[in-house]
Amino acid sequence: MTSRAFLSSCLLALLTLMPAAAFADAQPSGDELLRLIDKRLSFTSDYKGVVRIREIRKDGQDRLVEINVYRRDKTRDLVFLTTKPKHMAGSGYLRISNNLWEYNPTVGQWERTTVRANIAGTFTCESDFDRSRLAEDYTAKDEGVEKLNGTSYRKLYLTAKAGAEVPFPLLRIWVDPDNNLVKRIGYAPSGKTLRTDTIRAYQRIKDPESGQQVYHYKEVIEEEAESGMKMVVRYEDVQLAPLDANIFTKSWLEARAR
């Protein structure tokens, strides 16, 4: 037997005898998995896109909201400009560093708000349109594997880190074998369910600055536990390219309402 064949046979014997638990050790830890998810969802280039939200109420009535989103992740600058419905057009939000401001064009005033605030009268929040920061904001506890329709999903329970500004102090997430986040449930500190999100589709985009293929949500179903309302959130017209720095100013947003 040649040395190569001998080594191959030894390796095969070792793998045969190795307990199944040892293979699990090869999987990323919960916190490592959060970093992988964040990386897949992060852009180096500036970002702009249109978010179209269909809000479905318990009484069967629908409401459509359209928001233009502008992001510069390097400086954590973020702008939301509501364009539909007509009576809300020109309203928006501006985040500079850690400060989030809401603009009301009817009275021409700015008001400071928080990351937990509902955006454009819906139950979406700032983090739904921002860069993924799971690893920065949460600590993960591995809850094992859950199998559904033949696919095994990693299940993690997340607790917000001290000082983290997040809309949900507790999260439970499900991750597919390709490290895609497919479901998340947000909880209050008491453990009460606040919102359930199902990520129905992703879109793959090439980041022109990094040259990497990155992922972005395409369609998310969000359900609020208390009201029973449901929203279909679609992320469309996504472009990764440099943006004018003037976009991330109060004067730019004010000018859109004139």
Residue, then its C-alpha position, 0 to 999 in steps of 0.5 A: m500500500t502506498s503512503r497516500a493510500f494508507l493515509s486515506s484509509c486511516l482518515l476514512a476509519l477515523l471519520t467512521l469512528m468519530p461521534a456525530a457530536a464532533f461534526a456539530d463542533a464544526q458549525p459556527s457558534g451562535d455569535e459567529l453565525l450572527r457575524l456571518i449573517d451581518k456580513r452577508l447583509s452589509f454593503t460597503s457602497d452607499y445605498k438607496g432603494v424604495v420600500r413598498i409596504r402593504e398593510i393589511r388590517k384585521d377588518g380587511q382594509d389595505r393601506l399602501v405606504e412607499i418610502n425612499v431609503y438612503r443609507r451611508d453605512k460608513t458614517r451610520d447616516l440614514v434617511f427615510l422619505t415618505t412618498k405615498p400616500k399623498h397626505m404623508a408625502g414629504s414626511g421623513y426621518l433623518r439619522i445622523s450618527n446615533n440621533l434619529w429625527e422625524y420631520n413633519p412637513t405640515v408644521g415644518q418641525w423636527e422632533r427627536t425620536t427613538v429606534r423603537a418608533n414606528i416608521a410612517g405610521t406603520f409598525t416597521c422600525e428603523s432597524d428594518f431598513d438599516r444595516s444588520r447589526l445582530a452581532e453588535d447588539y445581541t448575544a446568542k444562545d444556541e437552541g439547536v436545530e429545527k427541521l421543517n419540510g426536510t430542511s434543518y434550521r439553526k435556532l438561536y435566542l438573542t439577548a440585547k447587550a447592555g446599552a444596545e438601542v434595539p427595537f426588541p430586547l429579545l429575539r428568536i431567529w431561524v437560519d437556513p443552511d446557507n446562513n440566510l435569516v428566514k424567520r425572527i420573533g421579537y419579544a418584550p423583556s417580559g417574554k411577550t411576543l411583539r412581532t413575527d417576521t418571515i423573510r420570504a425572498y432575498q435579492r443578490i446584488k454585487d457591491p461595486e465598492s467591495g466587488q463582493q456579492v451581498y444579499h438584501y431582503k426582497e420580501v418580508i411578511e411582518e405580523e404584529a401580535e397585539s393588533g393582528m395586523k400584517m404587512v407585506v414589505r417589499y424592497e425594490d429599485v435597490q442601487l449601490a452607488p455613491l450618494d451626495a452628502n447633502i442628502f443626509t441633511k435636514s435641509w435636503l429633506e425639508a426641500r422635498a416637501r416644498 
